[in-house]
Amino acid sequence: MDKQSQLIIEQVFSKIGDFKKILVGFSGGIDSTVLLHALYQIKKTCHPSLQIRAIHVHHGLNIKADSWEAHCALLCQQWDIPFICCHVLVDPANNGLEAAAREVRYQAYRDELLDDEIIVTAQHLDDQAETFMLALKRGSGPAGLSSMPELLPFAITAGITYLLRPLLSIARVNLEHYVQDNQLRWVEDDSNQDDKYDRNYLRLRIMPLLSARWPHFPNAIARSASLCAEQESLLDELLQDILDEMMDYRGGLFIDSLHDCSIAKRNALIRRWIGLHQLPMPPFNQLQRIWQEVALARQDAEPICRLGNVEIRRYESALWIVRRISSLANKQYDWNYPESFILPESLGKLYIMQGQGQIRPPYQHEKVTVRFGLQGIINIVGRTHSRNSKKIWQELGIAPWMRERTPLVYYNDELITAVGCFVTPAGYIGEEQLGIAIDWQKNDEFQIPL
């Protein structure tokens, strides 16, 4: 192994620092092959306690996808590295093919990460330069022009874990030298030659011209990205205390507090509030929509601004971030009572707790179902008069988006309870008797009010 390859290994070693459990995003291309091999060499020669796993995401978008999976599995077998393959479904309807593939890939990483394990990916200097240029094309500000950080919080397992990009300062030509020097095999994605994709167009047509004129152009771009990131970090430091004071304990952002801010300060605070949820920064036109169409909408409106797979909503004079789901209105699901029930759309689970509540258990002949979308005139325990469903939700302080997501339990065709919200007289067993309670253990849905 020559000196140039050894320098790459030393760079990776210096970047992983004290991290001991590593999950490597492994596509089988040159970049990730270099990264995985470098980590393999580190473990073999100087860091035997390092725990390495590789994850390959099978997008199913290329006829060669199965052979790529087999190639990656074989390399991991040769290097004695545990291999995971995740088959995913890519839906390009909302954000386009590239963004949709990246979204499901990163979600696969989050789903697979173990406690105290970090995800390591193989983006390099040329990738950073392309990301900067794409942000420039979109008219991004300093946050977007910061491009890709080397280390950032990524997922929450037992604690916060991280995404690390240890090759970010290394040029692709050096990675090509590494695979040749170490006689490594890799796969070529033929779609990388299709310049209808913006990133490929930059890589194939634009960046070679710029680098021919100015050989250090990618390094200069990386330096500019680093300076933008430094400015953003300073703003984070200066604005964090202010943002904390403007937020509801459940994560909402108070609209009244934003009214007193300048446009620049308001936009910076909204961006940082969105960033707390590890979401991509919205462009300027979407920030305008969040303010004009959601924050400033009339009081009786229920405005929505879609941002990728989430929605920005308004409730109780605050802005909220809500995960988007498919409509559940009028859906019905059989519940094999008293077993736990897994709710649709990753809303969590329902559990029966015997003898801990005032809901009567179902009679032997009654069928138990879970439904969504409360309708009609309802009578609930604690109210002397029946009310329509919208009025009940309002009186109970249930956010508009939670009204369709709240599971309704029926015995036969009789409403018994809206879980965690109310019980009907038909389902109430009385204070003097021990009935059941239904516990709703929710999945992470951002900090939305119930």
N, C-alpha and C positions, 0 to 999 in steps of 0.2 A: 504494500500500500504506500503510495507516494505522499509527499508532504502536503499537497493540496487536499487530498482526501482526508488526511489526518487532521487538518485544520477544521474541516467540516464536522468531524466527530467531536473534536474538542469544543467547537461552538455549541453543538447540541448538548454536550455534557454540562457546559457552563450554564445553559439556559434551564435545564431541568432542575438544577439546584437541589433542594431538599425533597422534592417530590419523589415518592417511591412507588406509586401505583399509577400506571400509565395505560390509557386506552388510545390506540393509534388509529386515526382515520386512514384506511388503506384501500385506495382505488386500484392499485396495481400499476399506475403510471410511473413515470420517471421520478417525480417529486416524492411521492409517498413511499416508493421503493427505497430511495436514498434514506429517507427519514427512518423507516423501519430497520433497515440494515445498520444504520449508524447506532440506533438504540440497541440492536442485537450485539454489535461489537462492544458497546459500553458495558452491557451486562456481562458479556463473556470475559472481558479483560480487566475491568476495574470496579464494577458495581454489581456484584453477584446477587445482592438483595433486591435489585430493581425488578419489579413485577410488570411485565409487558403483556398486553393483549392487543389483538388487531381486530378491527371491525370493518367489514366490507358491506357497503350498501348497494343492493341489487335493485336498480331503478326500473329495469325491464324496458328501457327505451332503445336499446340497440340489439340487433340480432346476435351480437357476440357476447352479450352480457353473461350468459352461462359459462362460456369459456373463460371470461375474465374472473369469474368467481372461482373456477377450478384452478386457474393459475395462482391466484392469491392464496387459496387453501394449501396448494402444494408448497409454495415458498414458506408459509408459516410452519408447515409440517417439517420442512428441512431445517428451519431455524429453531424448532421447538418452541414456537410462540402460539398460545391459544388463539384460535380463530373463530370469529363470529360473523355470520352472514345474515343480514336483515333484508328481506324482500319487502319493498314498499310500493305503494301506488301513487303515482304523480298525477295531480290534477292541475293543468296549466290554466284553467279557466280564469282565475282571478288575477294572478301576478305574472303570467307568462311561464314558459317551460323552464328556463334557467332558475328563476327565483323559486318556482314550485319545487323543483328537484332539490335545491339547496335547503329549502324549508323542511322537507320530509327527511332529508339526510341528517340534518342537525337534530331533528326530533328523535330519530333513531339513536343518535349518540346519547341524548339525554335519557332515553328509556333504558339504555344499556349500562350507563355509568354506575359504578359501585361507590359505596361510601369512601371518601378520602381519595378517590381516583380522579385524575384529570384527563381531559381529552386533548390529544396533540395532533395537529394537522400540519400539512406540508407546504403552505403558501410561502412563496419566496419573493425576492426583490422585484422581479419582473411582474409578478402578480400584484404587488403593492403599487407599482407604477401604473398598471392598467386600471386598478381600482380608483386611484386618484383621478385619472383622466375621465373615467366614466362619471365620477362625482362632479367633475368640472363640466362635463356635457350636460348634466342635469341642473346646473346652476346651484350646486350645494354651497353652503357656508362652511365655516371652520370645522363644524362637527363632521360633516360628510367628507370634507377634504382631509380629515385626520386619517381616513382610510381604515386599515386594519391594525388594531393594537396587537402588540406581541403577546400580552397576557390580559385576559379579562374574565370577570365572573361569568360562569356559564350555566350552571344548574345548581339546584338545591337538593342534596340527598340528606345525609345526616347533618351536614353543614354545607357551606357554600363551596362548590368546586369550580375549576377554572378551565378555560381553553387557552392552550399555549401554542404559539407558532415559532418554533426555534430557528427556522430557516429564513426568516423574513428579511434578513440583511444579506442573504447569499443569492448571487445571480444564477439564472437557469443554466448558463453555459458551464458554471462550476459543478452543477448537479449532473450535467451530461458527462463531464469529465469523470465524475465519481463512479457512475455506472460502468463506464468503459474501463476504468482502472481496476474495478472490483469484479468485472465480468458478470454483471447482473443482468437478468432478463426482466423486461417490463412489457406492459401492454400499451398499445396506441389506440386512443379513441379517435376514430376517423371523423367524428363530428367536430373535432378541434380544427379541422381544415375548412370548415364551412363558415365563410365570412358573412353570412346573413346574421349571425349573432354578433352583438356589439363588441363583446370582449375579444372574440376571434378576429374581428375586423381590425381592432386596435393592434392585436398581437401580430397579425400577418401583414398588415399594410402600413399602419401608421408608425408604430414604435420602431421598426427597422429604419425608416427614413430619419426619424429624430435621432436615433442612436448613431446613425452613420454621420450625421452632421455634428452631433455633440455626444461623444462616446460615454460621457458620465451622466447623461440625461436621467436614466433611471435612479441613480444615486441622488441627484439633485431633487427629483420628485420625492423620494423617500425622506429627504431632509425637510422639505416643505411640509410633508404630511406630519412629520414629527413635531415641527413647530406649531402647526395647527392643533395637534393633540395637546401640546403643552399649554396653549392658550385656553383650550376647552377645560383642561384639568384645573387651571387657575380659576376659571368661572365656576366650575363645580364647587371649589373650595369657598369662594366668596358667596355663592347663592344657596348653599345647602341649608344653613340655619334659617334663612328666609323661607325656603321651600317647606321646611319642617313645620314652621308656624302656620303655613297656608293650607296644611293638609289635615283632613279628618283622620281620626285614629284608624279608620277602616281603609284609608288610602285615597279618598276623594280629594279633589282640589277645589277649594272654595273660590267661587266666581267673584264674590264681592272684593276679595283681597286683590284680585288681578285687575280690577277696575282702576285702582290707584296707581298702577304701574305704567311706565312708558311702553310703547309698542315693543321696543327692543328687549326690555327687561321681561315683559309678559311672555314674549315668544321664547326667550331663554328658559324661563321657569316652566313653561308647558313642555318644552323639549326634555328638560331634565326629569320632570314628572313622568313622562312617557318612558324615558330611559331607565327609570327605576324598575320597570317591568321587563327589561331586557328586550325591548322592541326597537325596530329600526326607526331612525329619526324621520319624522314626516317632512316633506318638502314645504317650501314657504306657502304655496297655494293651499295645502291642506291645513297648515296652521291658521291661515285666514278663515277657512271653512269651520274649523273647530271653534274659533272665537265668534264669527258672525252667525253661523247657522245653528250652533249648539248652545254656546254660552249665552248668546244674546237673543235666543228665540223667546217667543212669548211664554208666559208662565204655565199655561195649560197645554203646551205642546210637549211632544215626546221626541225631540230631534235625535238624529243618529248621524255620525260621521264614521264611515268604514275605513279602517286602517289595517290592511292585510287581513289577518284572521281574527282581528278584534274590532270592537266598536267603541267609539267615544260617545258616552251618553250623559245626560244631565238629570240630576235628581237631588232634591232638597238643597238647591242653590249651590251645587257642587258638580264638578266634572268627574266621571267615572270611566274606568276602562273595563270592558266586559268581553269575555271570549264569545266569538260568534258560534252559533250552533244551528243545525237544521231545525225547522219548525217542529214542535211537538204537539201543537194544538190538535185536540181530538184524537190523539194516539192512545191506544189501550194495550196493556201488557198483563199477561197472567202471572200471578205471584204464587209460587209453591210454598205457601205459608206452612210452618213458621221459619223456613229457611231464609237466609239473608237474600236480598234482592239487589242485583246489579242494575243500576239505572242507565238508561240510554244516554248517548252524547257525553260520556265521561263525567256525569254529574255526581257520581259516588255510589254509595250503597245504603240500603235500608236494613236495619236490624230490629228484631223483636226483643224487648226486654220484659220478661214475665214478672208480674206482681209489682211493677214500678210506675204504673200510670193509671189514668182513669178512662182509657179506651177499652171498650169491651172486646174480648176475643171473638172471632167469628164462630158462628154455630157450625156444626159438622156439615150441614147441607149448603152452606153459603160459599160461593166462589169469590176469592179475593183477587182483585185486579188493581193495577196502578194506571192512572190516567193523567192527562195534562190538559190545561185550559179550562179554568172554572167559568161556568156560564149560568145565567138565569138568576132567580131569586133564591137566596140561601138563608137558612136559619142556623145560627151557631150558638154554642154554649157561651153565656156571658152577655148576650144581647137579648133584649126583650122583644125586638121586632125583626122581621126578616128584611134583608137588604139585597140589592143587586150585587153581583160579583165585583164590579169595579169599585163600588162604595166600600165593600168589605176590605178589599186590598188596600185602599187608601186609608181607612181607619186603622188598619193594623200596621201601616207604615212599610208595606212591601213594595220594593222598587219595581217599576213597570216591567223590566226584563225578567225579573224573578217570578212574575205571576204565571208565565207559561212554563217555567222550569221547575216550579214547586210541585212535587208529586202529590197526587190526590188518591187516597185509598178508598176503594169501594168494596162493600160486601154485596154480592150480586150487583144490582144496579142502584144501590143506595150509597150516597156519599157518607163516609165515616169521618174522615179527617183530611185536612191539608197539612202535610207533615211539618211539624215545627211552627204551625201558624194557628190552627183552630181545630176544634172537634165539633161535630154536629150532635144534636140531641139523640139521633139514631145510634151514634157510636159512643155516647157518654155512659159510663157505668156508675157514676156517683162517688162522692168523697168517702163514703163509709165502706166501699168495697175496693179490693185490689184488682186492677185490670192490667192491661199491657201498656207499654210505651213503645213508640216507634222512633228509633234513633236514626237520624240522617247524617252519615259521615260523608262530608263533601270532599271532592277532589279540589285541588288548587284551581280557583276560578278568578284569580286576582282578588284584590280586597274589595269585593262588591257588597253593598249593604243588603241585608235581608229584611 
